[in-house]
């Protein structure tokens, strides 16, 4: 029986990830072949500005939501057309970790080859343990970069772990290696020290912490519309100490059930913030649009469900990773101008693509996006929201739901409908930095 390796992608009809939707043999072969082409033929960035190659995310998201081979081939053809070709490695020998070239994109093939060979000689678990989770200076440098690039390396790792594809795990590690730190190390490690010092907070919900960010005048005004990098120049540059202080109030325990419950809370919060931000322009009469940066924090969130299933990762490590993600969620919210979070708008939203309460299956709502002509962000957002809905459903009737922003099947149906409506509506697919009025100027009236 063929098995995936660090050099070979192989999917089966049963291997469809967290949603566990059965696929066909033809679709499994199609997605495997297309992903293999991408692995061998394309660079990690498709332009000099370091815009990411999304083909693995797009194809696996389509596959895992039941898309047919035709949709897989169309998505690949569309997005392969503008990719840069794979670069040659600087050295034919992958014998040593090229740590001196962290942040240098031209060394992506060297990092990729190194991690492929490391996994081949041991296992994905052993390599992740040593190079990402070990808390050595080397591992910390790579772990910080995993959260860089609007979480793209983390999203890549999600698909490698979720679908048990060692080659995609190697791609994720290599992708993280060629990202820069961009000040995130000081922020993440600083917030961790703040939490360990036992300052204020610790029991607040994510909703309360988002409110704390928005309620701090210095944080709310730190990012400016003209900033080229609203995270580094804006929030960390003008209110870094304040951001560390609030982020340090995030603390996750390792007790029975707490890690899992807080994972659901993080995921729910990411979806809730993105959905509420998508409706911030309603008062001005404009249509709903999701924030391009905030959706990445939704799309990355399923990895924490996947990691929680892996018994070889210590619970303390899982809790630490979750804390980092929650802190990044707060930082990104501040960087987007702290859009108003009026959840009542989400609760009463009337989708155009589906009539709420008529028993339409959630998967059928987001399946409308299988042939949506983009690079995969839309269907990824729909899939992630659906995974979140299923994860949160297990907590119905428990105190954990008191920490959720989105509650009940009715509200979830509205969120899924909002996702589809927002990209099917006229105008750009997304806004960028929803908390700024300038972000909405090109969005047509509803």
C-alpha positions in Angstrom: 0.0 0.0 0.0 1.3 3.4 -1.0 2.0 5.7 1.9 2.9 9.4 2.0 6.6 10.3 2.5 8.6 13.5 2.9 9.0 13.4 -0.9 5.7 12.1 -2.0 2.1 13.3 -1.4 -0.5 10.6 -1.1 -4.2 11.0 -0.1 -6.8 8.3 0.2 -10.6 8.7 0.0 -10.8 8.2 3.8 -8.2 10.8 4.6 -10.2 14.0 4.4 -9.2 15.7 7.6 -11.2 17.1 10.5 -14.5 17.2 8.7 -14.2 13.5 7.8 -16.2 13.8 4.6 -15.8 10.7 2.4 -14.2 11.4 -1.0 -13.8 9.4 -4.2 -10.8 7.5 -5.4 -10.6 9.8 -8.4 -10.6 12.9 -6.2 -7.9 11.4 -4.0 -5.6 10.6 -6.9 -6.3 14.0 -8.5 -5.4 16.0 -5.4 -2.4 13.9 -4.7 -1.0 14.4 -8.3 -1.7 18.1 -8.3 -0.1 18.6 -4.8 3.0 16.6 -6.0 3.3 18.9 -9.0 3.2 21.9 -6.7 5.8 20.4 -4.3 8.2 19.8 -7.2 7.5 22.8 -9.4 6.7 25.9 -7.4 8.5 28.3 -5.0 7.0 29.2 -1.6 6.3 32.8 -2.7 4.8 33.8 -6.0 6.3 37.3 -6.2 9.2 39.3 -4.7 6.8 40.8 -2.1 6.6 37.4 -0.5 2.9 36.7 -1.3 2.4 33.1 -0.5 1.7 30.1 -2.7 -1.7 28.9 -1.5 -2.1 25.9 -3.7 -1.7 23.3 -1.0 -4.3 25.0 1.3 -6.8 25.6 -1.5 -6.7 22.0 -2.9 -6.8 20.3 0.4 -9.7 22.5 1.5 -11.6 21.8 -1.6 -10.9 18.1 -1.3 -11.9 17.9 2.4 -15.2 19.6 1.8 -16.2 17.2 -0.9 -15.3 19.1 -4.1 -15.1 16.9 -7.3 -12.0 16.4 -9.4 -13.1 19.0 -11.9 -13.1 21.7 -9.2 -9.6 20.6 -8.0 -8.2 20.8 -11.5 -9.7 24.2 -12.2 -8.4 25.6 -8.9 -4.9 24.3 -9.6 -4.8 25.5 -13.2 -6.0 29.0 -12.2 -3.5 29.4 -9.4 -0.5 27.6 -10.9 -0.5 30.1 -13.7 1.2 32.9 -11.7 3.5 30.9 -9.4 7.2 31.3 -9.6 9.2 28.2 -10.5 11.0 26.2 -7.7 14.5 27.5 -7.0 17.5 25.2 -7.0 19.2 24.5 -3.6 22.5 26.2 -2.9 24.0 22.9 -1.9 23.3 19.4 -3.0 23.9 18.1 0.5 21.2 18.7 3.2 23.5 17.4 6.0 23.3 20.5 8.3 20.6 22.9 9.3 21.2 26.2 7.5 20.3 28.3 10.5 22.5 31.2 9.4 20.1 31.8 6.5 16.9 32.1 8.5 14.7 34.8 6.8 16.4 34.4 3.4 13.8 33.2 0.9 16.5 32.0 -1.6 17.3 29.3 0.9 13.8 27.9 0.9 14.8 24.8 -1.2 17.8 24.2 1.1 15.5 24.3 4.2 12.9 22.1 2.4 15.5 19.5 1.4 17.0 19.5 4.9 13.6 18.9 6.6 12.6 16.3 4.1 15.7 14.3 4.8 15.4 14.8 8.6 11.8 13.5 8.5 12.8 10.6 6.2 15.5 9.5 8.7 13.2 9.8 11.7 9.6 11.0 11.7 7.5 14.2 11.6 7.0 13.9 15.3 10.7 13.7 16.1 11.5 16.6 13.8 8.8 18.8 15.1 9.8 18.0 18.7 13.4 19.0 18.0 13.1 21.9 15.7 9.9 23.5 16.8 8.9 22.5 20.3 12.1 21.9 22.2 12.4 25.5 23.7 16.1 25.7 22.6 17.2 28.9 21.1 17.1 27.2 17.7 13.6 26.0 18.2 12.3 29.3 19.6 13.6 31.1 16.5 11.7 28.8 14.2 8.6 28.8 16.4 8.3 32.6 16.4 8.6 32.5 12.6 5.8 30.0 12.4 3.5 32.8 13.6 4.9 35.3 11.1 3.6 36.1 7.6 0.0 36.4 8.8 0.2 32.9 10.2 0.9 31.3 6.7 3.6 28.9 8.0 1.1 27.8 10.7 -1.6 27.3 8.1 0.8 25.2 6.0 1.6 23.1 9.0 -2.1 22.6 9.7 -2.6 20.8 6.4 0.5 18.7 6.9 -0.5 17.6 10.3 -4.3 17.3 9.6 -3.8 15.2 6.5 -0.7 13.3 7.7 1.5 14.5 4.9 5.2 14.6 5.9 6.1 16.5 2.7 3.7 19.3 3.7 5.1 19.3 7.2 8.6 19.8 5.7 7.2 22.6 3.5 5.7 24.3 6.6 9.0 24.2 8.5 10.9 25.5 5.5 8.4 28.2 5.0 8.7 29.3 8.6 12.5 29.3 8.3 12.5 31.9 5.4 10.1 34.3 7.2 11.6 37.1 9.3 10.8 37.6 13.0 9.4 41.1 12.4 9.4 41.9 16.1 7.1 39.0 17.0 9.7 37.3 19.1 9.9 40.2 21.5 6.1 40.4 21.7 5.4 36.7 22.1 8.2 36.0 24.6 7.6 39.3 26.4 3.9 38.4 26.8 4.9 35.0 28.0 7.1 36.5 30.7 4.3 38.9 31.7 2.0 35.9 32.2 4.6 34.0 34.1 5.1 36.9 36.4 1.5 36.5 37.5 0.2 40.0 36.9 -3.5 40.9 36.5 -6.0 38.8 34.6 -5.9 35.1 33.8 -9.6 34.2 33.9 -11.0 36.6 31.3 -12.7 35.4 28.2 -11.3 36.2 24.8 -14.3 38.5 24.3 -13.3 40.4 27.4 -9.7 40.7 26.2 -10.7 42.0 22.8 -12.8 44.6 24.6 -9.7 45.4 26.7 -7.7 46.1 23.6 -10.4 48.3 22.1 -10.9 50.0 25.4 -7.3 51.1 25.7 -7.0 54.4 23.9 -3.3 54.0 23.1 -3.8 50.5 21.6 -6.9 51.5 19.7 -5.0 54.4 18.0 -1.6 52.7 17.6 -2.1 51.5 14.1 -2.6 54.2 11.5 -4.0 53.9 8.0 -0.8 55.0 6.4 1.4 52.4 8.1 3.0 49.9 5.8 3.1 47.3 8.5 0.3 47.9 11.0 1.6 45.2 13.3 5.2 46.2 13.6 5.1 49.9 12.9 1.7 50.5 14.4 0.9 48.4 17.4 4.3 47.1 18.4 6.0 50.3 17.4 3.7 52.8 19.2 2.1 50.7 22.0 4.3 47.6 22.4 4.3 47.7 26.2 0.6 48.1 26.4 0.1 45.2 23.9 2.4 42.9 25.9 0.5 43.8 29.1 -2.9 42.8 27.7 -1.6 39.7 25.9 0.1 38.6 29.1 -3.4 38.2 30.6 -3.9 35.2 28.3 -3.2 32.0 30.3 -4.2 28.5 29.5 -4.0 25.6 32.0 -3.2 22.0 31.2 -5.9 20.5 33.4 -8.4 17.9 32.2 -10.7 19.6 29.7 -9.4 23.1 30.1 -7.0 23.0 27.1 -9.7 21.6 24.9 -12.3 24.1 26.1 -10.0 27.1 25.7 -9.1 25.8 22.2 -12.8 26.0 21.3 -13.0 29.5 22.9 -10.1 30.7 20.8 -11.6 29.4 17.6 -15.0 30.7 18.4 -13.5 34.1 19.2 -11.6 34.3 15.9 -14.8 33.5 14.0 -16.8 35.9 16.1 -14.4 38.8 15.7 -14.1 38.2 11.9 -17.9 38.1 11.5 -18.6 41.1 13.6 -15.9 43.1 11.8 -17.4 42.1 8.5 -20.6 44.0 9.5 -19.0 47.1 10.8 -19.9 49.1 7.7 -23.6 48.3 8.0 -24.3 51.6 9.7 -22.9 53.4 6.7 -25.1 51.4 4.4 -22.3 49.4 2.8 -22.3 45.7 2.2 -20.6 43.1 4.4 -17.0 42.2 3.7 -14.6 40.1 5.9 -11.2 41.5 6.8 -8.5 39.8 4.8 -6.0 39.8 7.7 -8.5 38.6 10.4 -9.6 35.7 8.3 -6.2 34.2 8.5 -6.6 33.8 12.2 -9.8 31.8 11.5 -8.2 29.7 8.8 -5.2 28.8 11.0 -7.3 27.8 14.0 -8.1 24.2 13.1 -4.4 23.3 13.6 -5.0 23.5 17.4 -7.8 20.8 17.2 -5.4 18.7 15.1 -2.5 19.2 17.5 -4.7 18.3 20.5 -5.3 14.9 19.0 -1.5 14.1 19.0 -0.6 12.3 22.2 3.2 12.7 21.7 2.9 16.5 22.2 3.0 17.4 25.9 -0.1 19.2 27.1 2.1 22.0 28.4 3.4 22.5 24.8 -0.1 22.5 23.4 -1.2 25.1 26.0 1.8 27.3 25.2 1.1 27.2 21.4 -2.6 28.0 22.1 -1.6 31.0 24.3 0.7 32.3 21.5 -2.2 32.0 19.0 -4.6 33.9 21.3 -2.0 36.6 21.8 -1.5 36.9 18.1 -5.3 37.2 17.7 -5.4 40.2 20.0 -2.4 41.8 18.3 -3.9 41.4 14.8 -7.2 42.8 16.1 -5.4 45.9 17.3 -3.5 46.2 14.0 -6.8 46.2 12.0 -7.9 49.3 13.9 -10.0 47.6 16.5 -13.2 47.2 14.5 -16.4 47.5 16.5 -17.6 44.0 17.7 -21.4 44.2 17.7 -22.5 40.6 17.8 -26.1 41.6 17.7 -25.6 42.4 14.0 -24.4 38.8 13.5 -27.4 37.4 15.4 -29.9 39.2 13.3 -28.1 39.0 9.9 -30.4 37.7 7.1 -28.3 35.7 4.6 -29.1 36.0 0.9 -27.7 32.7 0.0 -29.7 30.6 2.4 -33.0 30.9 4.3 -32.1 30.4 8.0 -34.0 27.7 9.8 -35.0 25.6 6.7 -32.7 22.7 7.6 -30.0 23.3 5.0 -26.9 21.4 5.9 -23.9 23.6 6.8 -21.7 21.8 4.3 -24.1 22.6 1.5 -23.9 26.3 2.3 -20.1 26.5 2.0 -20.0 24.1 -1.0 -21.2 27.0 -3.0 -17.6 28.2 -2.8 -16.1 25.1 -4.5 -15.9 27.0 -7.8 -15.5 30.5 -6.5 -12.7 32.0 -8.6 -10.0 33.0 -6.1 -6.9 31.6 -4.5 -8.8 29.6 -1.9 -9.3 32.1 0.9 -13.1 32.0 0.6 -13.5 28.2 0.8 -10.8 28.1 3.6 -12.8 30.5 5.6 -16.0 28.6 5.1 -14.4 25.3 6.0 -12.7 26.7 9.1 -16.0 28.2 10.3 -17.7 24.8 9.8 -15.0 23.0 11.7 -15.4 25.6 14.5 -19.2 25.0 14.6 -18.7 21.3 15.0 -16.0 21.7 17.7 -18.2 24.2 19.7 -21.3 22.0 19.3 -19.7 19.5 21.7 -19.9 22.1 24.5 -23.6 22.8 24.3 -25.2 22.8 27.7 -21.9 23.2 29.5 -20.4 26.3 31.2 -17.8 26.5 28.4 -20.4 28.1 26.1 -20.5 31.1 28.4 -17.2 32.1 27.0 -18.3 31.8 23.4 -19.3 34.7 21.1 -21.3 32.6 18.6 -24.0 30.6 20.3 -26.6 28.3 18.8 -27.2 26.6 15.4 -29.2 29.6 14.2 -26.3 32.0 14.7 -23.9 29.7 13.1 -26.1 29.3 10.0 -26.1 33.1 9.7 -22.3 33.2 10.0 -21.9 30.6 7.2 -24.4 32.5 5.1 -22.5 35.8 5.8 -19.3 34.2 4.5 -20.8 33.2 1.2 -22.8 36.5 0.8 -19.7 38.6 1.4 -17.6 37.1 -1.4 -20.5 36.8 -3.8 -21.5 40.4 -3.4 -20.2 43.1 -5.8 -16.8 44.7 -5.1 -13.6 43.4 -3.7 -13.7 40.0 -2.0 -12.2 41.5 1.2 -11.5 44.7 3.1 -8.1 45.2 4.6 -8.1 46.7 8.1 -11.8 46.8 8.8 -11.5 49.3 11.8 -10.6 52.1 9.4 -13.2 54.0 7.4 -10.7 54.1 4.5 -10.9 50.4 4.2 -14.5 50.5 3.1 -14.4 53.2 0.5 -14.5 50.8 -2.5 -17.3 48.6 -1.0 -20.7 49.1 -2.8 -23.8 49.9 -0.8 -25.7 46.9 0.4 
